[in-house]
Amino acid sequence: MPENIAKDTFFSKNRSLNCRGRLLNLETPKIMGVLNVTPDSFFDGGAYNDPTAALHRVREMVNEGADIIDIGAASSRPGAGLMESGEEIARLEPVLQLVRDEFPDLILSVDTYSADVAKMVVTHFEADIINDISAGALDPEMIPMVSKLNVPYIVMHMKGVPGDMQDNPVYHNVTDEIIQYFSRKVHLLHNKGISDVLLDPGFGFGKTMDHSYEQLGQISAFQMFGLPVVAGVSRKSMIYKLLESSSEEALNGTTAVHMLLLQGGVNIIRVHDVREAKEAVTIFNQSVRKFR
């Protein structure tokens, strides 16, 4: 890594998030439960298109120990096309209404790359976090909008767009390139007035399986920023292809990867299976208290 890049990547530590005036303490790892209200997501696409079914799933995840619920209406699976914001809003509104009515204090993240969607979910439904797979690259209005909304912003690294991101991605050194990317991105975001920034290295987004395991082995490198790190590996192909199984059979492998992420300092794990992830975090926390 060039020396000037390395110097620029050390930022002040931030281990809490300001969520509508409430602080979410990230000194211990947190669990972000995934709710896809899409017809074509890679694992649970179509299961929660009905708002009542989506609300039931949120209840389940909250009862199992989710700290944050991340709701997405635009599929980001490999090969997926980009969605118009109007359709995305139409999918999100009825779900967010039901969820907010029953859980007014639940910390909600919305997975979107659209500034219009971000504005709607924060102003109408008090979403706490915007989770953007493109880090502002797919909508030039997103970063100014997040700055105006004054909410935490998860920025993910992705090479390309979902439609082409898996078309032969090439890196000289995947971890170094992502660190340089985040160095530039965080500098930009801080200059735009966005202080609560979270980093997601984007497992499987424009990366081969080998790239993803290289990232996993070097995940602690992202601690250099002093910013919270988010990781989503739940039931992904990096797990089930290595194990020659399927996403439906990838829970045990997912749990193994989650423990490696926790040991590497990841603050938030984004998961489909909350109960199992909660058990992993509980065991990890106990080992930290007793033996470190």
C-alpha positions in Angstrom: 0.0 0.0 0.0 1.4 3.4 -0.8 2.7 5.3 2.2 0.5 8.4 1.6 -2.6 6.2 1.4 -1.8 4.5 4.7 -1.3 7.8 6.5 -4.7 9.1 5.3 -6.6 6.0 6.5 -6.2 6.5 10.3 -9.3 8.2 11.5 -10.6 8.7 15.0 -12.3 5.7 16.6 -16.0 5.5 16.5 -17.6 2.7 18.4 -21.2 4.0 18.7 -23.9 5.2 16.3 -26.3 8.1 16.8 -29.7 6.6 15.8 -32.3 9.4 16.1 -30.7 10.7 19.2 -30.1 7.3 20.8 -26.6 5.8 20.9 -26.1 2.2 19.7 -23.0 1.0 21.5 -20.8 -1.1 19.3 -18.2 -2.1 21.9 -19.8 -5.6 21.6 -20.8 -7.0 18.2 -24.4 -6.5 17.0 -26.6 -8.5 14.8 -28.4 -7.1 11.8 -31.3 -9.2 10.6 -32.0 -9.3 6.9 -35.5 -8.7 5.5 -35.7 -8.9 1.7 -39.0 -7.7 0.3 -38.0 -8.7 -3.2 -39.2 -11.5 -5.5 -35.6 -12.6 -6.5 -33.1 -12.3 -3.7 -30.7 -15.2 -3.8 -31.8 -17.0 -0.6 -35.3 -15.9 0.5 -36.6 -14.0 -2.5 -40.4 -13.8 -2.6 -40.9 -15.2 1.0 -41.7 -11.8 2.5 -43.4 -9.9 -0.4 -46.6 -9.8 1.6 -46.4 -7.1 4.3 -48.0 -9.3 6.9 -45.5 -12.0 6.3 -42.7 -9.4 6.4 -44.0 -8.2 9.8 -44.1 -11.7 11.1 -40.5 -12.2 10.1 -39.5 -9.0 11.9 -41.2 -10.3 15.0 -39.3 -13.5 14.8 -35.9 -11.8 14.3 -36.5 -9.4 17.2 -37.5 -12.2 19.5 -34.4 -14.1 18.4 -32.1 -11.2 19.4 -31.6 -9.0 16.4 -30.3 -5.5 17.3 -31.0 -4.0 13.9 -33.4 -4.9 11.1 -32.2 -4.2 7.6 -35.0 -4.0 5.0 -34.3 -4.1 1.3 -36.6 -3.9 -1.7 -34.1 -3.9 -4.6 -32.3 -7.2 -5.3 -28.6 -7.0 -5.4 -27.9 -10.6 -6.3 -25.4 -11.2 -9.2 -27.0 -10.4 -12.5 -29.8 -8.2 -11.0 -30.8 -5.1 -12.8 -31.2 -1.7 -11.2 -34.6 -0.7 -9.8 -36.6 2.5 -10.3 -37.1 4.3 -7.0 -40.8 4.5 -7.4 -41.1 0.7 -7.5 -38.8 0.4 -4.6 -40.8 2.8 -2.5 -44.0 1.0 -3.4 -42.5 -2.2 -2.0 -41.1 -0.6 1.2 -44.0 1.7 2.3 -46.5 -0.9 3.5 -43.8 -3.0 5.2 -42.3 0.0 7.0 -45.7 1.2 8.1 -46.5 -2.1 9.8 -43.1 -2.5 11.3 -43.0 1.1 12.7 -46.5 0.8 14.1 -45.6 -2.3 16.1 -41.9 -1.5 16.8 -41.6 2.3 17.1 -38.2 2.1 18.8 -36.6 -0.7 16.7 -33.4 0.4 15.0 -34.2 0.1 11.2 -31.7 0.1 8.4 -32.9 0.4 4.8 -30.8 -1.2 2.0 -31.0 1.2 -0.9 -28.8 3.0 -3.5 -31.5 5.6 -4.2 -31.5 9.1 -2.7 -35.3 9.4 -3.2 -35.8 6.2 -1.3 -33.4 7.3 1.5 -35.3 10.5 1.9 -38.7 8.8 2.1 -37.7 6.1 4.6 -36.0 8.6 7.0 -38.6 11.4 6.8 -41.7 9.2 6.8 -40.7 6.2 8.8 -37.8 7.3 10.9 -35.3 4.8 9.4 -32.1 5.0 11.5 -29.5 3.9 9.0 -29.0 3.9 5.2 -27.2 0.9 3.9 -25.9 1.6 0.3 -24.2 -1.2 -1.7 -22.8 1.4 -4.1 -21.5 3.9 -1.5 -23.1 6.7 -3.5 -21.9 5.6 -7.0 -25.3 4.7 -8.4 -27.0 7.9 -7.5 -25.1 11.2 -7.4 -27.7 12.7 -5.0 -27.2 10.0 -2.4 -24.3 11.4 -0.5 -25.7 14.9 -0.3 -29.0 13.4 0.8 -27.5 11.3 3.6 -25.6 14.4 4.8 -28.8 16.4 4.9 -30.7 13.5 6.7 -27.9 13.2 9.2 -28.1 9.4 9.7 -25.4 6.7 9.9 -24.3 5.6 6.4 -23.1 2.1 5.6 -20.8 2.2 2.5 -20.0 -1.0 0.8 -17.2 -1.8 -1.7 -18.5 -3.2 -5.0 -16.7 -3.6 -8.3 -19.1 -2.7 -11.0 -22.9 -3.0 -10.5 -25.0 -6.1 -9.6 -25.7 -6.8 -13.3 -22.0 -7.3 -14.2 -20.1 -7.4 -10.9 -19.2 -11.1 -11.2 -18.0 -10.8 -14.8 -14.4 -11.8 -14.2 -13.4 -9.4 -11.4 -9.7 -8.8 -11.2 -7.6 -7.3 -8.4 -3.8 -7.0 -7.8 -4.4 -7.3 -4.1 -8.0 -7.2 -3.1 -7.6 -6.1 0.5 -5.2 -3.3 -0.4 -7.4 -2.0 -3.2 -10.5 -2.0 -0.9 -8.5 -0.1 1.8 -7.4 2.5 -0.7 -11.1 2.8 -1.9 -12.3 3.3 1.7 -9.6 5.8 2.4 -10.8 8.0 -0.5 -14.5 7.4 0.3 -14.3 8.2 4.0 -12.3 11.4 3.3 -15.1 12.5 0.9 -17.9 11.6 3.3 -16.3 13.4 6.3 -15.8 16.5 4.1 -19.5 16.3 3.2 -20.5 16.3 6.8 -21.3 12.6 7.3 -19.7 11.6 10.6 -21.3 8.2 11.3 -19.7 6.1 8.6 -19.7 2.3 8.6 -17.6 0.2 6.3 -18.7 -3.0 4.5 -16.0 -4.8 2.5 -18.6 -6.3 0.2 -18.1 -10.1 0.3 -19.2 -11.5 -3.0 -19.8 -8.1 -4.7 -17.4 -8.1 -7.6 -15.2 -10.7 -6.0 -14.4 -14.3 -6.8 -14.5 -17.0 -4.0 -10.8 -16.7 -3.7 -11.0 -12.9 -3.3 -13.7 -13.3 -0.6 -11.5 -15.7 1.4 -8.5 -13.4 1.0 -10.7 -10.6 2.5 -11.8 -12.9 5.3 -8.3 -13.8 6.2 -7.3 -10.1 6.4 -10.6 -8.8 7.8 -8.8 -7.2 10.8 -7.0 -4.9 8.4 -10.1 -2.7 8.2 -9.8 -1.8 11.9 -7.1 0.7 10.8 -9.9 3.2 10.0 -11.2 3.2 13.6 -14.7 3.0 12.1 -17.4 0.3 12.6 -17.1 -2.6 10.2 -20.2 -4.4 8.8 -20.0 -7.8 7.1 -22.6 -9.9 5.3 -21.7 -13.4 4.4 -24.9 -15.2 5.3 -25.5 -18.3 3.1 -23.5 -16.8 0.3 -21.9 -18.7 -2.6 -18.4 -18.2 -1.1 -19.6 -20.7 1.6 -21.8 -23.2 -0.2 -19.6 -23.5 -3.3 -16.6 -24.2 -1.2 -18.6 -26.9 0.7 -20.2 -28.2 -2.5 -23.7 -27.7 -1.1 -26.4 -25.0 -1.5 -27.6 -21.8 0.2 -30.2 -23.9 2.0 -27.4 -26.1 3.5 -25.0 -23.3 4.3 -26.0 -22.4 7.8 -23.2 -24.3 9.6 -20.6 -22.9 7.2 -22.1 -19.4 7.8 -21.8 -19.7 11.5 -18.1 -20.7 11.1 -17.4 -17.7 9.0 -19.3 -15.4 11.5 -16.9 -16.5 14.2 -13.9 -15.6 12.1 -15.4 -12.2 11.4 -16.0 -11.6 15.1 -12.5 -12.6 15.9 -11.3 -10.1 13.2 -13.1 -7.2 14.9 -16.3 -6.9 12.8 -18.9 -4.9 14.7 -22.1 -5.8 12.9 -22.8 -9.1 11.1 -25.7 -9.0 8.6 -27.5 -12.3 8.8 -30.6 -14.4 7.7 -30.5 -16.7 10.7 -30.6 -14.5 13.8 -30.8 -17.1 16.5 -27.7 -19.0 15.4 -25.8 -15.7 14.9 -26.8 -14.6 18.4 -25.4 -17.9 19.8 -22.1 -17.2 18.0 -21.9 -13.7 19.4 -22.8 -14.9 22.9 -20.0 -17.4 22.8 -17.5 -14.9 21.3 -18.4 -12.3 24.0 -17.9 -14.8 26.8 -14.5 -15.8 25.4 -13.5 -12.1 25.2 -14.6 -11.4 28.8 -12.9 -14.5 30.3 -9.7 -14.9 28.4 -8.6 -11.6 26.9 
